[in-house]
Amino acid sequence: MQIIADENIPYVREAFGHLGQVRTVIGRHLKRQDLKRAEIVLVRSVTSVNENLLADTPVRFVGTATIGLDHIDLAYLQTQNIGFASAQGSSAIAVAEYVISALLITAERQGFELKDKTVGIIGCGNVGSQVFNQLNALGVNCLLHDPPLQKKAEKTFRDYVDLDTVLSADIITLHVPLSKTGPYPTEHLVNHDFLAQLRDDVILINTSRGAVVDEMALLETLADRPEMTVILDVWHNEPDINPLLLQRAALGTPHIAGYSLDGKVRGTEMLYKAVCDYFQQPHTWQAQHVLPTPPLTHLSFSNTVNDQAALHTAVMACYDVRRDDAALRQMNQAPNLNVYFDNLRKHYPIRREWRCVEIELPTAKTALAAQLRGLGFRV
């Protein structure tokens, strides 16, 4: 059995090697002719999986090591009786850590405390709920908006609010899937009307999909409202992103919010288990056995440290979004901007989740300990 896999899926050879021959490819360049003998295809978000790719191939199973599904034609897979699995929730922790890091950086730059702001979370699934949990641990008031979940009466959270209410928040963070049709389309959800309702000094974060934001509308709004802050990890037409929007963004990164090694390996393991179950094969590979020792495992604070300073130090020691922002801004010096963008993702440095770090605190620091535990640190 031949398995074709995106080269950026970590440990894919080790995980799937006992099931068949694993061949890795550049996901953005995957073509139908690459699948002439493939029964399993494993992709990431840069590969569109549809009839054009799969027609007249022996593919029996498709897996995507991502939480988004907008690149997968699920209806076509169903009509062809092709098995499918995704890695829903695998990167939720990493995205939430990205948001917290970005917000702490912004708070430091602008001179406010995060607990004094209200955050509007649009989209409260795996990622949005994780963002809520971490902000809640920091004592931040959150407004939650998710019409599909509200309609299903899945009261994971206390209450949901309407769009007008959530747009009154000081900070808006987007965690919706990209959908172009249906009762709740999200393509260009952030348009002129959406932007017009925001506060002049709003902080807008998008880690969902680039097409959720009408970038021309956003640029026009930014030109009129210089107090507005935007933090963008996703872009239209990746890797051919708009350099003007990057220039105007307070923080801009190359679609790596969910790129912790833990999250990516978690995604590999989820696909591996799904493939084994589909083909009735035993599970013989475990992700926990391949993860390397984290570069940082322990932090210690004395009783003289300020709680907010300790919190900021712990977060930035593990993940400082400014490093990824600085790397992306160097793309103007690259001979091929598209290749540079993709290489930042392909050669992304090892980033571990905060649960890998144990923090030692004086026993009196109970409030700080609770906040750090809420963020995922071991205290």
Secondary structure as GFF3:
##gff-version 3
##sequence-region A 1 379
A	DSSP	beta_strand	2	6	.	.	.	ID=ss1
A	DSSP	alpha_helix	12	16	.	.	.	ID=ss2
A	DSSP	beta_strand	21	25	.	.	.	ID=ss3
A	DSSP	three_ten_helix	27	29	.	.	.	ID=ss4
A	DSSP	three_ten_helix	32	35	.	.	.	ID=ss5
A	DSSP	beta_strand	38	43	.	.	.	ID=ss6
A	DSSP	alpha_helix	51	54	.	.	.	ID=ss7
A	DSSP	beta_strand	61	64	.	.	.	ID=ss8
A	DSSP	alpha_helix	74	79	.	.	.	ID=ss9
A	DSSP	beta_strand	83	86	.	.	.	ID=ss10
A	DSSP	alpha_helix	92	110	.	.	.	ID=ss11
A	DSSP	three_ten_helix	114	116	.	.	.	ID=ss12
A	DSSP	beta_strand	118	122	.	.	.	ID=ss13
A	DSSP	alpha_helix	126	137	.	.	.	ID=ss14
A	DSSP	beta_strand	141	145	.	.	.	ID=ss15
A	DSSP	alpha_helix	147	152	.	.	.	ID=ss16
A	DSSP	alpha_helix	163	166	.	.	.	ID=ss17
A	DSSP	beta_strand	171	174	.	.	.	ID=ss18
A	DSSP	alpha_helix	192	196	.	.	.	ID=ss19
A	DSSP	beta_strand	203	206	.	.	.	ID=ss20
A	DSSP	three_ten_helix	210	212	.	.	.	ID=ss21
A	DSSP	alpha_helix	215	224	.	.	.	ID=ss22
A	DSSP	beta_strand	229	232	.	.	.	ID=ss23
A	DSSP	alpha_helix	243	248	.	.	.	ID=ss24
A	DSSP	beta_strand	251	252	.	.	.	ID=ss25
A	DSSP	alpha_helix	261	278	.	.	.	ID=ss26
A	DSSP	three_ten_helix	287	289	.	.	.	ID=ss27
A	DSSP	beta_strand	298	300	.	.	.	ID=ss28
A	DSSP	alpha_helix	307	318	.	.	.	ID=ss29
A	DSSP	alpha_helix	321	329	.	.	.	ID=ss30
A	DSSP	three_ten_helix	330	333	.	.	.	ID=ss31
A	DSSP	alpha_helix	337	346	.	.	.	ID=ss32
A	DSSP	three_ten_helix	354	356	.	.	.	ID=ss33
A	DSSP	beta_strand	358	360	.	.	.	ID=ss34
A	DSSP	alpha_helix	366	375	.	.	.	ID=ss35
###
